[in-house]
Amino acid sequence: MADDENYSLKIEAKEVIKEIAYAVKHVSLSAKLESTNERVFFNLETKECERYCVELSLNGFRLASRQYDSIDDGSGARYFETIYALLDSISLGYRNTFGDTLIQRLQGLENRKSPSLGEDS
């Protein structure tokens, strides 16, 4: 079971990395910190050039450190349910990129719907 949890956390971390890559300068699994069945670490750099090591555990996401491949004490660290909530709390650039991407996708949907609406009239 522990191997399954570790595998699941690694899969989730890899998916998170794919999902947020468009909205950060850099993101990758930590090559130096060992992943366990309880937590996985990845490094990210925000659009504002701030570097973090992020921990993903069954508790959620938290900032493990303000530098790559590092873990601070973390006794008072806040856990976030999603990576998006964590990024929203630390990166204005993420918020802007997310908002811009959402607008572009909505406009794309609207553009696809508009011609078919005109044909039905």
ABEGO torsion letter per residue (X at the ends): XAAAAAAAAAAAAAAAAAAAAAABABBBBBAABBBBAABBBBBBBBAAGBBBBBBBBAAEBBBABABBGBBBAGAABBBBABAAAAAAAABAAAAAAAAAAAAAAAAAAAAAAAAAAAAAX
